[in-house]
């Protein structure tokens, strides 16, 4: 007796699972197609039905109870991993949204700061122009007095004042005497 003698036809539950997978594949394929969907669907359904008929006649090894339990446990583990993955994915999406919001605010602040810097640069240039004009005006308004000649004796302000006032008086007195 060979191992293949103990094989049985594929169970209907397995055939149903295969049929569901094929149906999903057909729908996914038709979703990608733009034209000729009806003909494609008829052709794919025909192939699917032939394949399922062949599977119904196909003999497969009998699945042992231990294999079923192991498969069930494996399925539960994979389901947990999938749920954990979905939770992590949602968390990452939220984190990504938060990062995008922060980046958008940072970009807005950067633009605002660039505008402020530009405005301050313009104001600085205006102030520099004004300062330059003031310096030019102050250079033009420098009082240019003749240099003092070195004097041998020191003359006080009082003496200088008296000398200036006496001269016109003597000149006036001399002029009046001339007229007489």
C-alpha positions as CSV (number, residue, x, y, z in Angstrom):
1,X,0.0,0.0,0.0
2,X,1.4,3.3,-1.1
3,X,0.9,6.7,0.6
4,X,-1.3,7.9,-2.2
5,X,-3.8,5.1,-1.5
6,X,-4.8,6.9,1.7
7,X,-5.5,10.2,-0.1
8,X,-9.0,11.4,-0.5
9,X,-10.7,13.9,-2.8
10,X,-10.2,17.5,-1.9
11,X,-12.7,18.6,0.8
12,X,-15.6,21.0,-0.3
13,X,-14.4,23.6,2.3
14,X,-11.0,23.7,0.5
15,X,-12.7,24.0,-2.9
16,X,-14.8,26.8,-1.6
17,X,-11.7,28.6,-0.2
18,X,-10.0,28.2,-3.6
19,X,-13.1,29.5,-5.4
20,X,-13.3,32.6,-3.1
21,X,-9.6,33.3,-3.8
22,X,-10.2,32.9,-7.6
23,X,-13.3,35.2,-7.4
24,X,-11.3,37.9,-5.7
25,X,-8.5,37.6,-8.2
26,X,-11.0,37.9,-11.1
27,X,-12.5,41.0,-9.6
28,X,-9.1,42.6,-9.0
29,X,-8.2,41.8,-12.7
30,X,-11.4,43.2,-14.0
31,X,-10.9,46.4,-12.0
32,X,-7.6,47.0,-13.8
33,X,-9.2,46.4,-17.3
34,X,-10.8,49.4,-19.1
35,X,-12.4,47.7,-22.1
36,X,-13.9,44.3,-22.8
37,X,-14.8,43.5,-19.2
38,X,-17.7,41.3,-20.0
39,X,-15.8,39.1,-22.4
40,X,-12.9,38.9,-19.9
41,X,-15.2,38.0,-17.0
42,X,-16.9,35.2,-19.0
43,X,-13.5,33.8,-20.1
44,X,-12.0,33.9,-16.5
45,X,-15.2,32.4,-15.0
46,X,-15.0,29.6,-17.6
47,X,-11.4,28.9,-16.6
48,X,-12.2,29.0,-12.9
49,X,-15.1,26.5,-13.3
50,X,-12.9,24.1,-15.2
51,X,-10.1,24.4,-12.6
52,X,-12.6,23.9,-9.7
53,X,-14.0,20.8,-11.4
54,X,-10.5,19.4,-11.7
55,X,-9.9,20.2,-8.0
56,X,-13.0,18.3,-7.0
57,X,-11.6,15.1,-8.7
58,X,-8.1,15.7,-7.3
59,X,-7.0,13.4,-4.5
60,X,-5.0,15.0,-1.7
61,X,-3.5,13.8,1.5
62,X,-5.9,13.6,4.5
63,X,-5.3,16.4,6.9
64,X,-4.6,15.1,10.4
65,X,-6.2,16.7,13.4
66,X,-2.8,17.9,14.7
67,X,-2.3,19.7,11.4
68,X,-5.7,21.4,11.8
69,X,-4.9,22.6,15.3
70,X,-1.5,23.8,14.3
71,X,-3.1,25.6,11.3
72,X,-5.7,27.2,13.6
73,X,-3.0,28.4,16.0
74,X,-1.0,29.7,13.1
75,X,-4.1,31.5,11.7
76,X,-4.7,33.1,15.2
77,X,-1.1,34.2,15.4
78,X,-1.2,35.8,11.9
79,X,-4.5,37.5,12.8
80,X,-3.0,39.0,15.9
81,X,0.1,40.1,13.9
82,X,-2.2,41.6,11.3
83,X,-4.2,43.5,13.9
84,X,-1.0,44.7,15.6
85,X,0.3,45.8,12.2
86,X,-2.9,47.7,11.5
87,X,-2.7,49.4,14.9
88,X,0.9,50.4,14.3
89,X,0.1,51.6,10.8
90,X,-2.7,53.8,12.1
91,X,-0.4,55.1,14.8
92,X,2.3,55.9,12.2
93,X,-0.3,57.6,10.1
94,X,-1.3,59.9,13.0
95,X,2.3,60.6,13.7
96,X,2.9,61.4,10.1
97,X,0.0,63.8,10.1
98,X,1.4,65.5,13.2
99,X,4.8,65.8,11.6
100,X,3.2,67.2,8.4
101,X,1.3,69.8,10.5
102,X,4.5,70.8,12.3
103,X,6.4,71.1,9.0
104,X,3.7,73.3,7.6
105,X,3.8,75.6,10.6
106,X,7.6,75.7,10.4
107,X,7.4,76.6,6.7
108,X,4.9,79.3,7.5
109,X,7.2,80.7,10.2
110,X,10.2,80.5,7.9
111,X,8.3,82.5,5.3
112,X,7.3,85.0,7.9
113,X,10.8,85.3,9.2
114,X,12.2,85.8,5.7
115,X,9.7,88.6,5.1
116,X,10.7,90.2,8.4
117,X,14.4,89.9,7.6
118,X,13.8,91.4,4.2
119,X,11.9,94.3,5.7
120,X,14.6,94.9,8.3
121,X,17.3,94.8,5.6
122,X,15.4,97.5,3.7
123,X,15.0,99.6,6.8
124,X,18.7,99.2,7.6
125,X,19.6,100.3,4.0
126,X,17.4,103.4,4.5
127,X,19.0,104.2,7.8
128,X,22.5,103.8,6.3
129,X,21.5,106.2,3.4
130,X,20.3,108.7,5.9
131,X,23.4,108.4,8.0
132,X,25.6,108.9,4.9
133,X,23.6,112.0,4.0
134,X,24.0,113.4,7.5
135,X,27.7,112.8,7.3
136,X,27.9,114.5,3.9
137,X,26.0,117.5,5.2
138,X,28.1,117.7,8.4
139,X,31.3,117.6,6.2
140,X,29.9,120.5,4.2
141,X,29.0,122.5,7.2
142,X,32.4,122.5,8.9
143,X,33.2,126.0,10.1
144,X,36.4,127.0,8.4
145,X,38.1,129.7,10.5
146,X,41.4,131.3,9.6
147,X,44.2,130.0,11.7
148,X,45.4,132.2,14.5
149,X,48.7,133.9,14.0
150,X,51.1,133.3,16.8
151,X,51.3,136.3,19.1
152,X,54.2,137.3,21.1
153,X,52.2,138.6,24.0
154,X,49.0,137.4,25.4
155,X,46.0,139.6,24.8
156,X,43.0,139.2,27.0
157,X,39.5,139.4,25.8
158,X,38.9,142.6,27.7
159,X,41.9,144.3,26.1
160,X,40.8,143.2,22.7
161,X,37.3,144.5,23.3
162,X,38.5,147.9,24.4
163,X,40.8,148.2,21.4
164,X,37.9,147.6,19.1
165,X,35.7,150.0,20.8
166,X,38.2,152.9,21.0
167,X,39.1,152.8,17.4
168,X,35.7,153.7,16.1
169,X,35.4,156.3,18.7
170,X,38.7,157.9,17.7
171,X,37.8,157.6,14.1
172,X,34.5,159.3,14.8
173,X,36.1,162.1,16.9
174,X,38.6,162.6,14.1
175,X,35.9,162.8,11.5
176,X,33.9,165.3,13.5
177,X,37.0,167.5,14.0
178,X,37.6,167.5,10.3
179,X,34.2,168.7,9.6
180,X,34.6,171.7,11.9
